[in-house]
Amino acid sequence: MLKNWDNNTWISSKSYIETFNKFMFKQISLNENSKILEIGCARGKILGDLKSKLKLKFKPIGLDPVNHKDKDKRISFQNTDALSFFKKNKQTFDLILIKQTIHFLKMNDIKKLLLLCDKSLNKNGVIFISNLDTYKNELPTFSLMDKKLKSSFKRHQEIFFLISQTFLTVNIRKFEFNVEIPKKKYLDMIKQRYISMLLNFSNKQILDGMKEIDNKYSEVLKFKDKLICFILKK
Ligand SMILES: C[S@@+](CC[C@H](N)C(=O)[O-])C[C@H]1O[C@@H](n2cnc3c(N)ncnc32)[C@H](O)[C@@H]1O
């Protein structure tokens, strides 16, 4: 499981979270009465910011099978996986957010989850799914990581296909965030296996990869973190 996600990286920065939420506000209409669920919320920072910015009356619900100690206090956290949550859930939502999480599930489970989410939407409710954009991705990589990234893209394409088969109305939007990060810091993120594709690498593969990145890039890395977003409406 991914334990180091958004642990002191650009993804956990105030600027990233605010830029992402502003981007979401442009695509969907939310207000203080909105009921929000995030599947795979990690530390719940995105939801916490939504709670403050929208002055939400109801604490947004975040679920994750990993229970981080330093979770955002503004959210109602449930330590569970997506499908188990829906077995008991009776609530309905105006927004169900699934950001950089859907690829953790098996294809059959994704299909089940999409249908369960659809059933749990209020009128005019929206499911907002985002994942790494496979097109002209700029994440700094070493060769083995690049190979893995390219093969994970195939699965992402299959997921996108499944989404477009399951829903009649699918709006696609792209999100970009300009990252500027010292190479030293990025190397540390690689060491911490900040992204799920690095989880199965051996220690030697990680160390070799870090050497490769050290040789390949200058002292400050500048790139765009790109997401593709699917906005699904009832
Ligand atoms: C890459 S992180 C994304 C976190 C957050 N959505 C964000 O974008 O900042 C993926 C999260 O999904 C969680 N996850 C994995 N499988 C899951 C499942 N079946 N149901 C719910 N969450 C899951 C992981 O524990 C992890 O915290």
PDBQT file of the ligand as one rigid body, heavy atoms in Angstrom, charges set to zero:
ROOT
HETATM    1  C1  LIG A 301      -2.135   7.999  -4.921  1.00  0.00    +0.000 C 
HETATM    2  S1  LIG A 301      -3.066   8.139  -3.457  1.00  0.00    +0.000 S 
HETATM    3  C2  LIG A 301      -4.157   9.507  -3.824  1.00  0.00    +0.000 C 
HETATM    4  C3  LIG A 301      -4.619  10.261  -2.612  1.00  0.00    +0.000 C 
HETATM    5  C4  LIG A 301      -5.529  11.473  -2.858  1.00  0.00    +0.000 C 
HETATM    6  N1  LIG A 301      -6.731  11.080  -3.581  1.00  0.00    +0.000 N 
HETATM    7  C5  LIG A 301      -4.797  12.545  -3.620  1.00  0.00    +0.000 C 
HETATM    8  O1  LIG A 301      -4.938  12.635  -4.839  1.00  0.00    +0.000 OA
HETATM    9  O2  LIG A 301      -4.048  13.309  -2.993  1.00  0.00    +0.000 OA
HETATM   10  C6  LIG A 301      -4.136   6.739  -3.600  1.00  0.00    +0.000 C 
HETATM   11  C7  LIG A 301      -4.867   6.394  -2.331  1.00  0.00    +0.000 C 
HETATM   12  O3  LIG A 301      -5.852   5.401  -2.620  1.00  0.00    +0.000 OA
HETATM   13  C8  LIG A 301      -5.927   4.507  -1.525  1.00  0.00    +0.000 C 
HETATM   14  N2  LIG A 301      -6.569   3.248  -1.954  1.00  0.00    +0.000 N 
HETATM   15  C9  LIG A 301      -6.013   2.167  -2.523  1.00  0.00    +0.000 A 
HETATM   16  N3  LIG A 301      -6.934   1.214  -2.762  1.00  0.00    +0.000 NA
HETATM   17  C10 LIG A 301      -8.133   1.700  -2.348  1.00  0.00    +0.000 A 
HETATM   18  C11 LIG A 301      -9.476   1.181  -2.296  1.00  0.00    +0.000 A 
HETATM   19  N4  LIG A 301      -9.773  -0.028  -2.746  1.00  0.00    +0.000 N 
HETATM   20  N5  LIG A 301     -10.442   1.974  -1.776  1.00  0.00    +0.000 NA
HETATM   21  C12 LIG A 301     -10.161   3.214  -1.314  1.00  0.00    +0.000 A 
HETATM   22  N6  LIG A 301      -8.904   3.749  -1.336  1.00  0.00    +0.000 NA
HETATM   23  C13 LIG A 301      -7.906   3.011  -1.841  1.00  0.00    +0.000 A 
HETATM   24  C14 LIG A 301      -4.468   4.375  -1.101  1.00  0.00    +0.000 C 
HETATM   25  O4  LIG A 301      -4.351   3.895   0.222  1.00  0.00    +0.000 OA
HETATM   26  C15 LIG A 301      -3.966   5.797  -1.275  1.00  0.00    +0.000 C 
HETATM   27  O5  LIG A 301      -4.084   6.559  -0.096  1.00  0.00    +0.000 OA
ENDROOT
TORSDOF 0
